[in-house]
Amino acid sequence: MESGWDPKATRMFKKIMNSVSFTLLWMITMATAGFYFEMAIIEKAVAVKNIIFFSVFFISLLLLIRYLYITWKSEW
């Protein structure tokens, strides 16, 4: 009798853990940069730091969505 998990279940678990980990890492990074370093806060007018932050935010969001799509599109 074989011990351990089914290889398909192991691959599925890795997909879930990678997806959750990358998403949480992205969220924590964006929240830290946005609120702690005040890059997301627009005060009197839009500053260069706001434009850079939101540009990086949307580009990294698109890359995260692309990563998740490619990860979950592949067969189990």
C-alpha positions as CSV (number, residue, x, y, z in Angstrom):
1,M,0.0,0.0,0.0
2,E,1.3,3.4,-1.0
3,S,1.7,6.1,1.6
4,G,1.3,9.8,1.0
5,W,-1.1,12.0,-0.9
6,D,-2.4,11.5,-4.4
7,P,-0.2,13.5,-6.8
8,K,-3.2,15.3,-8.2
9,A,-4.3,16.4,-4.7
10,T,-0.7,17.6,-4.0
11,R,-0.6,19.7,-7.2
12,M,-4.0,21.2,-6.4
13,F,-2.9,22.0,-2.8
14,K,0.2,23.7,-4.2
15,K,-1.9,25.8,-6.6
16,I,-4.2,26.9,-3.8
17,M,-1.3,27.8,-1.5
18,N,0.7,29.6,-4.2
19,S,-2.4,31.6,-5.2
20,V,-3.3,32.6,-1.7
21,S,0.3,33.4,-0.8
22,F,1.0,35.6,-3.9
23,T,-2.3,37.4,-3.5
24,L,-1.7,38.1,0.2
25,L,1.8,39.2,-0.5
26,W,0.6,41.6,-3.2
27,M,-2.1,43.0,-0.9
28,I,0.2,43.5,2.0
29,T,2.8,45.2,-0.2
30,M,0.3,47.5,-1.8
31,A,-1.3,48.4,1.5
32,T,2.1,49.1,3.1
33,A,3.3,51.3,0.2
34,G,-0.1,53.0,-0.1
35,F,-1.0,53.8,3.4
36,Y,2.2,53.6,5.5
37,F,4.3,55.6,3.0
38,E,1.2,57.7,2.1
39,M,1.6,57.1,-1.6
40,A,-2.1,56.3,-2.1
41,I,-3.3,59.3,-0.3
42,I,-4.1,62.3,-2.5
43,E,-3.9,65.5,-0.5
44,K,-4.4,68.8,-2.2
45,A,-3.5,67.7,-5.7
46,V,-2.2,64.6,-7.5
47,A,1.5,64.3,-6.9
48,V,4.1,62.3,-8.8
49,K,4.3,59.7,-6.1
50,N,0.5,59.1,-6.5
51,I,0.9,58.5,-10.2
52,I,3.8,56.2,-9.7
53,F,2.0,54.2,-7.0
54,F,-1.2,53.8,-8.9
55,S,0.7,52.8,-12.1
56,V,2.6,50.2,-10.2
57,F,-0.6,49.1,-8.5
58,F,-2.5,48.5,-11.7
59,I,0.4,46.9,-13.6
60,S,1.1,44.5,-10.7
61,L,-2.6,43.8,-10.4
62,L,-2.7,42.8,-14.0
63,L,0.4,40.6,-13.6
64,L,-1.2,38.9,-10.6
65,I,-4.4,38.2,-12.4
66,R,-2.4,36.9,-15.4
67,Y,-0.4,34.6,-13.0
68,L,-3.6,33.3,-11.4
69,Y,-5.2,32.7,-14.8
70,I,-2.2,30.8,-16.1
71,T,-1.9,28.8,-12.9
72,W,-5.6,27.8,-12.8
73,K,-6.0,27.3,-16.6
74,S,-3.5,24.4,-16.6
75,E,-4.8,20.9,-16.0
76,W,-5.0,19.5,-12.5
